[in-house]
Amino acid sequence: MATYSLKKFAQPEILKKIDDDRLIKFLDPHKDYLTKRGFTFEKNGDGRIDHAKLAGILLQPAEGIPPAMVDALYFVQEVATDELFDELMEIANIAKVKVPVDASPADLAVLIWLHDPELIKSQHAETLITKPKSFISFQAKDGKSHNLAPSSEAIAELVRDMDFWFEKNKRGNGCEVIPCDMSDENKVYFLVRHGMPFKREGKIEQGQTGSIFYRPEVHDVVVYDKKANELSIYNASSSKKERLMYLELFGTHFFDDPDYFPSDDKYTLDPLLKDGETSLSCIDIPGMEEVKLIEIQVWVPGPYADRTISKSKDLFASWATRDRSVPTYGRLTEAKFQVKFDHDSKPRTVKIKPPNVASFDRKEDAHTIEQWLMARGFIKQQEQAAEERPMKHDAQAAVAYA
């Protein structure tokens, strides 16, 4: 239950974005709790409900607050934005939800939730997946492509083992895994919703100091690349132990091998040293117009752990004016590139940090950028397997977003 997110919703101006009759229907399953806290579902003389009173109740949750109400408020608030209005309308049309002409994004989100909460949860999951992430990638033992399509049974088994790990490591149980087959990218995305260790924070309520004790909720993203046969992980906690759990359990449940994704190096910056500016060529990559090196970080061995950082709008062009090139002292530990795509006025930033970290501005850029990284040698080649590895649970189609 994401109790900490109530503060986002507990504002009268946000509540007023929802039609009163619709809001009453939305909150009706939790009427007992709200009326005990002093909220009346009756409209006043102006034909409005008391938004300020409702906001005050939500801002100061009391013992016995219904977890289902918290989740409903959280999910609706997360997707009720102008940016997602068209996506919500498409969902409503597919689900045959009748939408009034004057519906706001918040109205639309509530209407869809009342029809089927899972549709809003799926949209929320897709929104989280598409936000910029810094992924750590792990290649499989071989480079053979696999058409992973996890069944509901396989996901249930995965969740069961994840729950055991999360509870054992003081993160609570009740995790959720939502898979999404992105056929246009040849990848399967998994949104993993789970808890973190408990937090305690101070608070002031009715003039008295106290504390609130809660378990934060986070959303991790795990991506399986079918063609490259690799697993990429974004985990909000940045815990290495947690990443190793994902590698082991995804290998176990989908490939019958807990060591299927060894933590070997994926990326290298050697092409910058060997090929210089030629390593930035992208003429053979459809969709890419130009690549510039804009930043490098060099680690210098010694007692002081020195690091030098060089930044420029174009490092190779700058070095050329001073008869310099990529530093050969120390070790390259990080590089940032500015990538210009065809028909896109704004260049994008790509960061590579060996052995396994890559950061992209947009998820949509990842496939093209990875093609370029592979072609120029920034991604280490895998050995091709001699025999086809048996797949587990690949007979059924993956669950997709509505």
C-alpha positions as YAML, in Angstrom:
chain: A
units: angstrom
residues:
- id: 1
  name: MET
  ca: [0.00, 0.00, 0.00]
- id: 2
  name: ALA
  ca: [1.55, 3.29, -1.11]
- id: 3
  name: THR
  ca: [0.51, 5.43, 1.88]
- id: 4
  name: TYR
  ca: [3.16, 8.05, 1.21]
- id: 5
  name: SER
  ca: [1.52, 8.94, -2.12]
- id: 6
  name: LEU
  ca: [-1.67, 10.23, -0.43]
- id: 7
  name: LYS
  ca: [-0.02, 13.63, -0.01]
- id: 8
  name: LYS
  ca: [-0.07, 14.05, -3.79]
- id: 9
  name: PHE
  ca: [-3.81, 13.43, -3.94]
- id: 10
  name: ALA
  ca: [-4.81, 15.21, -0.73]
- id: 11
  name: GLN
  ca: [-5.22, 18.66, -2.28]
- id: 12
  name: PRO
  ca: [-8.65, 20.26, -2.83]
- id: 13
  name: GLU
  ca: [-7.65, 21.55, -6.29]
- id: 14
  name: ILE
  ca: [-6.80, 18.00, -7.40]
- id: 15
  name: LEU
  ca: [-10.02, 16.54, -6.00]
- id: 16
  name: LYS
  ca: [-12.03, 19.26, -7.77]
- id: 17
  name: LYS
  ca: [-10.76, 17.99, -11.12]
- id: 18
  name: ILE
  ca: [-13.11, 15.03, -10.70]
- id: 19
  name: ASP
  ca: [-16.86, 15.40, -11.15]
- id: 20
  name: ASP
  ca: [-18.46, 15.23, -7.68]
- id: 21
  name: ASP
  ca: [-20.95, 12.47, -8.53]
- id: 22
  name: ARG
  ca: [-18.15, 10.45, -10.08]
- id: 23
  name: LEU
  ca: [-15.88, 11.03, -7.07]
- id: 24
  name: ILE
  ca: [-18.64, 9.90, -4.69]
- id: 25
  name: LYS
  ca: [-19.09, 6.69, -6.68]
- id: 26
  name: PHE
  ca: [-15.32, 6.18, -6.72]
- id: 27
  name: LEU
  ca: [-15.07, 6.53, -2.91]
- id: 28
  name: ASP
  ca: [-18.31, 4.70, -2.06]
- id: 29
  name: PRO
  ca: [-16.61, 1.31, -1.34]
- id: 30
  name: HIS
  ca: [-14.73, 3.08, 1.49]
- id: 31
  name: LYS
  ca: [-17.70, 5.00, 2.87]
- id: 32
  name: ASP
  ca: [-17.47, 3.52, 6.39]
- id: 33
  name: TYR
  ca: [-13.92, 4.75, 6.93]
- id: 34
  name: LEU
  ca: [-14.53, 8.21, 5.49]
- id: 35
  name: THR
  ca: [-17.79, 8.85, 7.38]
- id: 36
  name: LYS
  ca: [-16.13, 7.79, 10.66]
- id: 37
  name: ARG
  ca: [-13.48, 10.43, 9.94]
- id: 38
  name: GLY
  ca: [-16.18, 13.08, 9.54]
- id: 39
  name: PHE
  ca: [-16.70, 13.25, 5.78]
- id: 40
  name: THR
  ca: [-20.27, 13.36, 4.49]
- id: 41
  name: PHE
  ca: [-21.20, 12.05, 1.08]
- id: 42
  name: GLU
  ca: [-24.06, 14.56, 0.88]
- id: 43
  name: LYS
  ca: [-23.62, 17.72, -1.20]
- id: 44
  name: ASN
  ca: [-23.92, 21.15, 0.40]
- id: 45
  name: GLY
  ca: [-26.30, 23.96, -0.59]
- id: 46
  name: ASP
  ca: [-24.09, 24.83, -3.55]
- id: 47
  name: GLY
  ca: [-24.35, 21.29, -4.85]
- id: 48
  name: ARG
  ca: [-20.73, 20.45, -4.03]
- id: 49
  name: ILE
  ca: [-19.04, 18.04, -1.67]
- id: 50
  name: ASP
  ca: [-16.60, 19.28, 1.00]
- id: 51
  name: HIS
  ca: [-13.30, 18.93, -0.87]
- id: 52
  name: ALA
  ca: [-11.30, 20.59, 1.91]
- id: 53
  name: LYS
  ca: [-12.61, 18.13, 4.51]
- id: 54
  name: LEU
  ca: [-11.87, 15.15, 2.25]
- id: 55
  name: ALA
  ca: [-8.35, 16.47, 1.52]
- id: 56
  name: GLY
  ca: [-7.69, 16.87, 5.26]
- id: 57
  name: ILE
  ca: [-8.73, 13.26, 5.92]
- id: 58
  name: LEU
  ca: [-6.49, 11.96, 3.15]
- id: 59
  name: LEU
  ca: [-3.57, 14.08, 4.30]
- id: 60
  name: GLN
  ca: [-3.70, 12.59, 7.81]
- id: 61
  name: PRO
  ca: [-4.52, 8.88, 7.40]
- id: 62
  name: ALA
  ca: [-5.71, 7.18, 10.57]
- id: 63
  name: GLU
  ca: [-5.52, 3.62, 11.76]
- id: 64
  name: GLY
  ca: [-7.77, 1.36, 9.72]
- id: 65
  name: ILE
  ca: [-7.39, 3.23, 6.45]
- id: 66
  name: PRO
  ca: [-8.46, 0.81, 3.67]
- id: 67
  name: PRO
  ca: [-5.45, -0.29, 1.58]
- id: 68
  name: ALA
  ca: [-7.73, -0.61, -1.45]
- id: 69
  name: MET
  ca: [-8.68, 3.07, -1.17]
- id: 70
  name: VAL
  ca: [-5.05, 4.14, -0.98]
- id: 71
  name: ASP
  ca: [-4.17, 2.10, -4.06]
- id: 72
  name: ALA
  ca: [-7.16, 3.44, -6.00]
- id: 73
  name: LEU
  ca: [-6.26, 7.07, -5.21]
- id: 74
  name: TYR
  ca: [-2.60, 6.46, -5.99]
- id: 75
  name: PHE
  ca: [-3.09, 4.84, -9.39]
- id: 76
  name: VAL
  ca: [-5.71, 7.35, -10.56]
- id: 77
  name: GLN
  ca: [-3.57, 10.32, -9.52]
- id: 78
  name: GLU
  ca: [-0.51, 8.89, -11.28]
- id: 79
  name: VAL
  ca: [-2.18, 8.61, -14.70]
- id: 80
  name: ALA
  ca: [-4.59, 11.56, -14.55]
- id: 81
  name: THR
  ca: [-2.37, 13.92, -16.56]
- id: 82
  name: ASP
  ca: [-2.79, 15.92, -19.74]
- id: 83
  name: GLU
  ca: [0.11, 14.01, -21.28]
- id: 84
  name: LEU
  ca: [-1.69, 10.67, -20.88]
- id: 85
  name: PHE
  ca: [-5.16, 11.85, -21.93]
- id: 86
  name: ASP
  ca: [-4.94, 10.40, -25.45]
- id: 87
  name: GLU
  ca: [-3.69, 7.04, -24.11]
- id: 88
  name: LEU
  ca: [-6.56, 6.96, -21.61]
- id: 89
  name: MET
  ca: [-9.07, 7.77, -24.36]
- id: 90
  name: GLU
  ca: [-7.74, 4.87, -26.43]
- id: 91
  name: ILE
  ca: [-8.14, 2.55, -23.43]
- id: 92
  name: ALA
  ca: [-11.68, 3.84, -22.86]
- id: 93
  name: ASN
  ca: [-12.61, 3.29, -26.51]
- id: 94
  name: ILE
  ca: [-11.30, -0.28, -26.51]
- id: 95
  name: ALA
  ca: [-13.08, -1.05, -23.22]
- id: 96
  name: LYS
  ca: [-16.26, 0.65, -24.48]
- id: 97
  name: VAL
  ca: [-16.33, 3.09, -21.57]
- id: 98
  name: LYS
  ca: [-18.74, 5.96, -22.24]
- id: 99
  name: VAL
  ca: [-16.85, 9.24, -21.84]
- id: 100
  name: PRO
  ca: [-18.72, 12.57, -21.43]
- id: 101
  name: VAL
  ca: [-17.67, 15.46, -23.64]
- id: 102
  name: ASP
  ca: [-16.54, 17.52, -20.64]
- id: 103
  name: ALA
  ca: [-14.43, 14.75, -19.02]
- id: 104
  name: SER
  ca: [-11.11, 15.89, -17.57]
- id: 105
  name: PRO
  ca: [-8.07, 13.54, -17.45]
- id: 106
  name: ALA
  ca: [-8.95, 12.83, -13.80]
- id: 107
  name: ASP
  ca: [-12.59, 12.10, -14.74]
- id: 108
  name: LEU
  ca: [-11.39, 9.78, -17.47]
- id: 109
  name: ALA
  ca: [-9.04, 7.91, -15.15]
- id: 110
  name: VAL
  ca: [-11.84, 7.45, -12.58]
- id: 111
  name: LEU
  ca: [-14.28, 6.24, -15.24]
- id: 112
  name: ILE
  ca: [-11.81, 3.61, -16.45]
- id: 113
  name: TRP
  ca: [-11.00, 2.57, -12.87]
- id: 114
  name: LEU
  ca: [-14.69, 2.07, -12.12]
- id: 115
  name: HIS
  ca: [-14.97, -0.08, -15.26]
- id: 116
  name: ASP
  ca: [-11.80, -2.15, -14.65]
- id: 117
  name: PRO
  ca: [-8.98, -1.11, -12.27]
- id: 118
  name: GLU
  ca: [-6.50, -3.38, -14.07]
- id: 119
  name: LEU
  ca: [-6.63, -1.12, -17.13]
- id: 120
  name: ILE
  ca: [-5.38, 1.84, -15.08]
- id: 121
  name: LYS
  ca: [-2.72, -0.29, -13.40]
- id: 122
  name: SER
  ca: [-1.47, -1.42, -16.80]
- id: 123
  name: GLN
  ca: [-1.30, 2.16, -18.09]
- id: 124
  name: HIS
  ca: [0.57, 3.17, -14.95]
- id: 125
  name: ALA
  ca: [3.02, 0.31, -15.46]
- id: 126
  name: GLU
  ca: [3.66, 1.34, -19.07]
- id: 127
  name: THR
  ca: [4.19, 4.95, -18.00]
- id: 128
  name: LEU
  ca: [6.81, 3.91, -15.45]
- id: 129
  name: ILE
  ca: [8.54, 1.65, -17.96]
- id: 130
  name: THR
  ca: [8.92, 4.45, -20.50]
- id: 131
  name: LYS
  ca: [10.52, 6.92, -18.09]
- id: 132
  name: PRO
  ca: [14.29, 7.41, -18.59]
- id: 133
  name: LYS
  ca: [16.30, 4.76, -16.78]
- id: 134
  name: SER
  ca: [19.89, 3.76, -16.21]
- id: 135
  name: PHE
  ca: [20.01, 0.03, -16.96]
- id: 136
  name: ILE
  ca: [22.63, -2.50, -15.98]
- id: 137
  name: SER
  ca: [22.80, -5.19, -18.66]
- id: 138
  name: PHE
  ca: [23.90, -8.82, -18.44]
- id: 139
  name: GLN
  ca: [24.50, -11.03, -21.44]
- id: 140
  name: ALA
  ca: [23.46, -14.67, -21.37]
- id: 141
  name: LYS
  ca: [25.91, -17.55, -21.65]
- id: 142
  name: ASP
  ca: [25.36, -17.62, -25.39]
- id: 143
  name: GLY
  ca: [24.22, -15.19, -28.06]
- id: 144
  name: LYS
  ca: [21.38, -17.27, -29.47]
- id: 145
  name: SER
  ca: [18.04, -15.52, -29.86]
- id: 146
  name: HIS
  ca: [15.05, -16.77, -27.87]
- id: 147
  name: ASN
  ca: [11.36, -15.96, -28.22]
- id: 148
  name: LEU
  ca: [10.52, -15.60, -24.52]
- id: 149
  name: ALA
  ca: [6.76, -15.51, -23.91]
- id: 150
  name: PRO
  ca: [6.11, -16.08, -20.19]
- id: 151
  name: SER
  ca: [2.88, -17.77, -19.21]
- id: 152
  name: SER
  ca: [0.77, -16.66, -16.25]
- id: 153
  name: GLU
  ca: [1.93, -19.80, -14.41]
- id: 154
  name: ALA
  ca: [5.59, -18.87, -14.91]
- id: 155
  name: ILE
  ca: [4.94, -15.33, -13.67]
- id: 156
  name: ALA
  ca: [3.14, -16.69, -10.59]
- id: 157
  name: GLU
  ca: [6.13, -18.92, -9.78]
- id: 158
  name: LEU
  ca: [8.49, -15.99, -10.26]
- id: 159
  name: VAL
  ca: [6.41, -13.79, -7.95]
- id: 160
  name: ARG
  ca: [6.33, -16.53, -5.32]
- id: 161
  name: ASP
  ca: [10.13, -16.76, -5.20]
- id: 162
  name: MET
  ca: [10.57, -12.98, -5.35]
- id: 163
  name: ASP
  ca: [8.17, -12.59, -2.42]
- id: 164
  name: PHE
  ca: [10.25, -15.06, -0.40]
- id: 165
  name: TRP
  ca: [13.42, -13.08, -1.16]
- id: 166
  name: PHE
  ca: [11.87, -9.67, -0.47]
- id: 167
  name: GLU
  ca: [10.42, -10.79, 2.86]
- id: 168
  name: LYS
  ca: [13.66, -12.47, 3.91]
- id: 169
  name: ASN
  ca: [15.53, -9.25, 3.11]
- id: 170
  name: LYS
  ca: [13.16, -7.01, 5.10]
- id: 171
  name: ARG
  ca: [11.25, -5.62, 2.13]
- id: 172
  name: GLY
  ca: [7.89, -7.24, 2.88]
- id: 173
  name: ASN
  ca: [5.81, -9.48, 0.64]
- id: 174
  name: GLY
  ca: [3.07, -8.81, -1.87]
- id: 175
  name: CYS
  ca: [5.23, -7.92, -4.87]
- id: 176
  name: GLU
  ca: [3.67, -7.73, -8.34]
- id: 177
  name: VAL
  ca: [5.19, -8.47, -11.75]
- id: 178
  name: ILE
  ca: [3.54, -7.04, -14.86]
- id: 179
  name: PRO
  ca: [5.00, -8.27, -18.18]
- id: 180
  name: CYS
  ca: [4.64, -6.36, -21.42]
- id: 181
  name: ASP
  ca: [5.69, -7.81, -24.76]
- id: 182
  name: MET
  ca: [7.10, -4.96, -26.88]
- id: 183
  name: SER
  ca: [7.05, -6.78, -30.22]
- id: 184
  name: ASP
  ca: [8.24, -3.69, -32.09]
- id: 185
  name: GLU
  ca: [11.44, -3.75, -30.04]
- id: 186
  name: ASN
  ca: [11.75, -7.55, -29.84]
- id: 187
  name: LYS
  ca: [11.83, -7.25, -26.04]
- id: 188
  name: VAL
  ca: [9.74, -8.18, -23.03]
- id: 189
  name: TYR
  ca: [9.50, -5.57, -20.26]
- id: 190
  name: PHE
  ca: [8.70, -6.59, -16.69]
- id: 191
  name: LEU
  ca: [7.56, -3.97, -14.18]
- id: 192
  name: VAL
  ca: [8.27, -5.21, -10.64]
- id: 193
  name: ARG
  ca: [6.38, -3.45, -7.87]
- id: 194
  name: HIS
  ca: [7.67, -4.21, -4.37]
- id: 195
  name: GLY
  ca: [8.37, -2.74, -0.96]
- id: 196
  name: MET
  ca: [11.53, -1.37, 0.62]
- id: 197
  name: PRO
  ca: [12.77, -1.60, 4.23]
- id: 198
  name: PHE
  ca: [10.61, 0.36, 6.68]
- id: 199
  name: LYS
  ca: [11.19, 4.08, 7.17]
- id: 200
  name: ARG
  ca: [10.34, 6.26, 10.13]
- id: 201
  name: GLU
  ca: [9.78, 10.00, 9.73]
- id: 202
  name: GLY
  ca: [8.77, 12.74, 12.10]
- id: 203
  name: LYS
  ca: [5.39, 14.46, 11.78]
- id: 204
  name: ILE
  ca: [3.25, 17.13, 13.43]
- id: 205
  name: GLU
  ca: [-0.45, 16.43, 13.87]
- id: 206
  name: GLN
  ca: [-2.84, 18.77, 15.70]
- id: 207
  name: GLY
  ca: [0.10, 20.58, 17.24]
- id: 208
  name: GLN
  ca: [1.69, 17.40, 18.58]
- id: 209
  name: THR
  ca: [4.94, 15.87, 17.37]
- id: 210
  name: GLY
  ca: [5.06, 12.20, 16.51]
- id: 211
  name: SER
  ca: [6.32, 9.82, 13.91]
- id: 212
  name: ILE
  ca: [5.00, 7.85, 10.98]
- id: 213
  name: PHE
  ca: [6.28, 4.38, 10.20]
- id: 214
  name: TYR
  ca: [5.75, 3.01, 6.70]
- id: 215
  name: ARG
  ca: [7.19, 0.78, 4.00]
- id: 216
  name: PRO
  ca: [8.04, 2.71, 0.79]
- id: 217
  name: GLU
  ca: [6.98, 1.27, -2.53]
- id: 218
  name: VAL
  ca: [9.28, 1.20, -5.56]
- id: 219
  name: HIS
  ca: [9.00, 0.09, -9.18]
- id: 220
  name: ASP
  ca: [11.88, -1.77, -10.83]
- id: 221
  name: VAL
  ca: [12.10, -2.57, -14.54]
- id: 222
  name: VAL
  ca: [13.62, -5.75, -15.95]
- id: 223
  name: VAL
  ca: [13.98, -6.08, -19.73]
- id: 224
  name: TYR
  ca: [14.66, -9.25, -21.69]
- id: 225
  name: ASP
  ca: [16.06, -8.65, -25.18]
- id: 226
  name: LYS
  ca: [14.95, -11.61, -27.28]
- id: 227
  name: LYS
  ca: [17.42, -11.04, -30.10]
- id: 228
  name: ALA
  ca: [20.50, -10.22, -28.03]
- id: 229
  name: ASN
  ca: [19.55, -12.78, -25.36]
- id: 230
  name: GLU
  ca: [20.35, -10.51, -22.45]
- id: 231
  name: LEU
  ca: [18.71, -9.12, -19.32]
- id: 232
  name: SER
  ca: [18.78, -5.42, -18.41]
- id: 233
  name: ILE
  ca: [17.87, -4.27, -14.92]
- id: 234
  name: TYR
  ca: [16.86, -0.96, -13.41]
- id: 235
  name: ASN
  ca: [16.35, -1.32, -9.66]
- id: 236
  name: ALA
  ca: [15.49, 1.81, -7.71]
- id: 237
  name: SER
  ca: [17.49, 0.74, -4.66]
- id: 238
  name: SER
  ca: [20.68, 0.18, -6.74]
- id: 239
  name: SER
  ca: [21.27, -2.87, -4.54]
- id: 240
  name: LYS
  ca: [23.74, -5.33, -6.08]
- id: 241
  name: LYS
  ca: [22.23, -8.13, -3.99]
- id: 242
  name: GLU
  ca: [18.81, -7.36, -5.45]
- id: 243
  name: ARG
  ca: [20.15, -7.40, -9.02]
- id: 244
  name: LEU
  ca: [21.76, -10.79, -8.44]
- id: 245
  name: MET
  ca: [18.36, -12.05, -7.25]
- id: 246
  name: TYR
  ca: [16.74, -10.89, -10.49]
- id: 247
  name: LEU
  ca: [19.45, -12.60, -12.57]
- id: 248
  name: GLU
  ca: [19.08, -15.87, -10.68]
- id: 249
  name: LEU
  ca: [15.27, -16.00, -10.63]
- id: 250
  name: PHE
  ca: [14.76, -14.92, -14.26]
- id: 251
  name: GLY
  ca: [17.34, -17.50, -15.32]
- id: 252
  name: THR
  ca: [15.70, -20.18, -13.18]
- id: 253
  name: HIS
  ca: [12.08, -19.63, -14.19]
- id: 254
  name: PHE
  ca: [12.50, -18.87, -17.89]
- id: 255
  name: PHE
  ca: [15.67, -20.78, -18.84]
- id: 256
  name: ASP
  ca: [15.91, -23.55, -16.20]
- id: 257
  name: ASP
  ca: [19.35, -22.27, -15.23]
- id: 258
  name: PRO
  ca: [20.03, -19.96, -12.24]
- id: 259
  name: ASP
  ca: [23.40, -19.05, -13.78]
- id: 260
  name: TYR
  ca: [22.06, -18.35, -17.25]
- id: 261
  name: PHE
  ca: [22.89, -14.64, -16.93]
- id: 262
  name: PRO
  ca: [26.43, -14.44, -15.53]
- id: 263
  name: SER
  ca: [27.58, -11.02, -14.35]
- id: 264
  name: ASP
  ca: [30.18, -10.70, -17.14]
- id: 265
  name: ASP
  ca: [31.15, -7.41, -18.79]
- id: 266
  name: LYS
  ca: [28.94, -6.16, -21.60]
- id: 267
  name: TYR
  ca: [30.35, -2.74, -22.52]
- id: 268
  name: THR
  ca: [33.87, -1.57, -23.32]
- id: 269
  name: LEU
  ca: [35.29, 1.85, -24.26]
- id: 270
  name: ASP
  ca: [38.31, 0.38, -26.07]
- id: 271
  name: PRO
  ca: [37.03, 1.54, -29.53]
- id: 272
  name: LEU
  ca: [37.67, 5.16, -28.47]
- id: 273
  name: LEU
  ca: [41.33, 4.27, -27.90]
- id: 274
  name: LYS
  ca: [41.77, 1.96, -30.90]
- id: 275
  name: ASP
  ca: [39.71, 3.74, -33.55]
- id: 276
  name: GLY
  ca: [39.52, 7.32, -32.29]
- id: 277
  name: GLU
  ca: [36.89, 9.47, -34.00]
- id: 278
  name: THR
  ca: [36.14, 6.67, -36.47]
- id: 279
  name: SER
  ca: [34.45, 4.79, -33.60]
- id: 280
  name: LEU
  ca: [31.67, 7.42, -33.72]
- id: 281
  name: SER
  ca: [30.69, 6.68, -37.32]
- id: 282
  name: CYS
  ca: [26.99, 5.94, -37.73]
- id: 283
  name: ILE
  ca: [26.55, 6.07, -41.51]
- id: 284
  name: ASP
  ca: [25.52, 2.40, -41.53]
- id: 285
  name: ILE
  ca: [22.86, 2.77, -38.79]
- id: 286
  name: PRO
  ca: [19.37, 3.70, -40.10]
- id: 287
  name: GLY
  ca: [17.84, 6.55, -38.15]
- id: 288
  name: MET
  ca: [21.10, 7.99, -36.83]
- id: 289
  name: GLU
  ca: [22.58, 11.18, -38.28]
- id: 290
  name: GLU
  ca: [25.58, 12.03, -36.11]
- id: 291
  name: VAL
  ca: [27.40, 11.04, -32.91]
- id: 292
  name: LYS
  ca: [29.72, 13.27, -30.89]
- id: 293
  name: LEU
  ca: [31.82, 12.42, -27.85]
- id: 294
  name: ILE
  ca: [31.03, 15.10, -25.25]
- id: 295
  name: GLU
  ca: [32.49, 13.74, -21.99]
- id: 296
  name: ILE
  ca: [34.93, 11.14, -20.69]
- id: 297
  name: GLN
  ca: [36.09, 10.14, -17.24]
- id: 298
  name: VAL
  ca: [39.54, 8.66, -16.65]
- id: 299
  name: TRP
  ca: [40.61, 6.85, -13.49]
- id: 300
  name: VAL
  ca: [44.30, 7.17, -12.59]
- id: 301
  name: PRO
  ca: [45.70, 4.37, -10.42]
- id: 302
  name: GLY
  ca: [47.59, 5.41, -7.32]
- id: 303
  name: PRO
  ca: [47.14, 6.20, -3.63]
- id: 304
  name: TYR
  ca: [44.77, 9.13, -4.29]
- id: 305
  name: ALA
  ca: [42.30, 7.46, -6.67]
- id: 306
  name: ASP
  ca: [42.47, 10.43, -9.02]
- id: 307
  name: ARG
  ca: [39.80, 10.92, -11.67]
- id: 308
  name: THR
  ca: [39.93, 13.41, -14.49]
- id: 309
  name: ILE
  ca: [36.86, 14.53, -16.41]
- id: 310
  name: SER
  ca: [36.97, 16.11, -19.85]
- id: 311
  name: LYS
  ca: [33.86, 17.86, -21.23]
- id: 312
  name: SER
  ca: [33.21, 19.60, -24.51]
- id: 313
  name: LYS
  ca: [30.54, 20.15, -27.15]
- id: 314
  name: ASP
  ca: [32.75, 17.90, -29.30]
- id: 315
  name: LEU
  ca: [35.84, 16.41, -27.66]
- id: 316
  name: PHE
  ca: [37.43, 15.02, -30.83]
- id: 317
  name: ALA
  ca: [37.04, 18.37, -32.63]
- id: 318
  name: SER
  ca: [38.50, 20.16, -29.61]
- id: 319
  name: TRP
  ca: [41.44, 17.76, -29.34]
- id: 320
  name: ALA
  ca: [42.18, 18.15, -33.06]
- id: 321
  name: THR
  ca: [42.81, 21.89, -32.62]
- id: 322
  name: ARG
  ca: [45.45, 21.11, -29.98]
- id: 323
  name: ASP
  ca: [46.97, 18.02, -31.56]
- id: 324
  name: ARG
  ca: [45.61, 15.80, -28.79]
- id: 325
  name: SER
  ca: [43.43, 12.69, -28.61]
- id: 326
  name: VAL
  ca: [41.88, 10.27, -26.11]
- id: 327
  name: PRO
  ca: [44.10, 10.13, -23.01]
- id: 328
  name: THR
  ca: [46.21, 6.98, -22.83]
- id: 329
  name: TYR
  ca: [47.08, 7.36, -19.16]
- id: 330
  name: GLY
  ca: [44.84, 5.67, -16.60]
- id: 331
  name: ARG
  ca: [41.66, 3.82, -17.54]
- id: 332
  name: LEU
  ca: [38.55, 5.09, -19.29]
- id: 333
  name: THR
  ca: [35.65, 4.50, -16.89]
- id: 334
  name: GLU
  ca: [32.79, 6.45, -18.47]
- id: 335
  name: ALA
  ca: [31.83, 8.18, -21.71]
- id: 336
  name: LYS
  ca: [28.93, 10.37, -22.78]
- id: 337
  name: PHE
  ca: [27.82, 10.74, -26.37]
- id: 338
  name: GLN
  ca: [25.50, 13.21, -28.04]
- id: 339
  name: VAL
  ca: [23.40, 11.41, -30.64]
- id: 340
  name: LYS
  ca: [21.47, 13.21, -33.38]
- id: 341
  name: PHE
  ca: [18.63, 11.19, -34.90]
- id: 342
  name: ASP
  ca: [17.09, 11.77, -38.31]
- id: 343
  name: HIS
  ca: [14.09, 14.12, -38.28]
- id: 344
  name: ASP
  ca: [14.74, 15.00, -34.61]
- id: 345
  name: SER
  ca: [15.88, 18.54, -33.86]
- id: 346
  name: LYS
  ca: [17.04, 17.81, -30.32]
- id: 347
  name: PRO
  ca: [20.09, 15.54, -29.87]
- id: 348
  name: ARG
  ca: [19.97, 12.85, -27.19]
- id: 349
  name: THR
  ca: [22.54, 11.92, -24.56]
- id: 350
  name: VAL
  ca: [23.86, 8.38, -24.15]
- id: 351
  name: LYS
  ca: [26.10, 7.38, -21.25]
- id: 352
  name: ILE
  ca: [28.16, 4.21, -21.20]
- id: 353
  name: LYS
  ca: [29.85, 3.07, -18.01]
- id: 354
  name: PRO
  ca: [31.63, -0.29, -18.27]
- id: 355
  name: PRO
  ca: [31.16, -3.02, -17.41]
- id: 356
  name: ASN
  ca: [27.35, -3.08, -17.56]
- id: 357
  name: VAL
  ca: [25.69, 0.35, -17.31]
- id: 358
  name: ALA
  ca: [24.01, 2.26, -20.14]
- id: 359
  name: SER
  ca: [21.74, 5.31, -19.79]
- id: 360
  name: PHE
  ca: [19.44, 6.61, -22.53]
- id: 361
  name: ASP
  ca: [17.28, 9.75, -22.59]
- id: 362
  name: ARG
  ca: [14.37, 7.83, -24.13]
- id: 363
  name: LYS
  ca: [13.41, 4.18, -24.17]
- id: 364
  name: GLU
  ca: [12.51, 4.54, -27.84]
- id: 365
  name: ASP
  ca: [16.16, 5.28, -28.67]
- id: 366
  name: ALA
  ca: [17.55, 2.12, -27.11]
- id: 367
  name: HIS
  ca: [17.23, -0.27, -30.06]
- id: 368
  name: THR
  ca: [18.95, 2.05, -32.55]
- id: 369
  name: ILE
  ca: [21.68, 3.02, -30.10]
- id: 370
  name: GLU
  ca: [22.40, -0.60, -29.28]
- id: 371
  name: GLN
  ca: [22.76, -1.34, -32.99]
- id: 372
  name: TRP
  ca: [25.38, 1.40, -33.20]
- id: 373
  name: LEU
  ca: [27.19, 0.27, -30.04]
- id: 374
  name: MET
  ca: [27.35, -3.28, -31.37]
- id: 375
  name: ALA
  ca: [28.54, -2.18, -34.83]
- id: 376
  name: ARG
  ca: [31.36, -0.02, -33.43]
- id: 377
  name: GLY
  ca: [32.51, -2.60, -30.87]
- id: 378
  name: PHE
  ca: [31.33, -0.88, -27.67]
- id: 379
  name: ILE
  ca: [29.32, -4.06, -26.90]
- id: 380
  name: LYS
  ca: [31.40, -7.19, -26.45]
- id: 381
  name: GLN
  ca: [30.51, -10.07, -28.73]
- id: 382
  name: GLN
  ca: [28.94, -13.20, -27.27]
- id: 383
  name: GLU
  ca: [29.80, -16.72, -28.27]
- id: 384
  name: GLN
  ca: [27.06, -18.38, -30.27]
- id: 385
  name: ALA
  ca: [25.63, -21.54, -28.74]
- id: 386
  name: ALA
  ca: [26.25, -24.75, -30.69]
- id: 387
  name: GLU
  ca: [22.82, -26.17, -29.82]
- id: 388
  name: GLU
  ca: [19.41, -24.68, -29.24]
- id: 389
  name: ARG
  ca: [18.81, -24.19, -25.51]
- id: 390
  name: PRO
  ca: [15.39, -25.49, -24.37]
- id: 391
  name: MET
  ca: [13.03, -22.74, -23.30]
- id: 392
  name: LYS
  ca: [10.59, -22.84, -20.43]
- id: 393
  name: HIS
  ca: [7.03, -21.52, -20.72]
- id: 394
  name: ASP
  ca: [7.38, -20.19, -24.26]
- id: 395
  name: ALA
  ca: [4.25, -21.80, -25.67]
- id: 396
  name: GLN
  ca: [1.83, -19.13, -24.50]
- id: 397
  name: ALA
  ca: [1.68, -15.50, -25.48]
- id: 398
  name: ALA
  ca: [3.07, -12.92, -23.09]
- id: 399
  name: VAL
  ca: [0.67, -10.67, -21.21]
- id: 400
  name: ALA
  ca: [0.38, -7.31, -22.98]
- id: 401
  name: TYR
  ca: [-0.98, -3.99, -21.87]
- id: 402
  name: ALA
  ca: [-4.56, -3.11, -22.71]
...
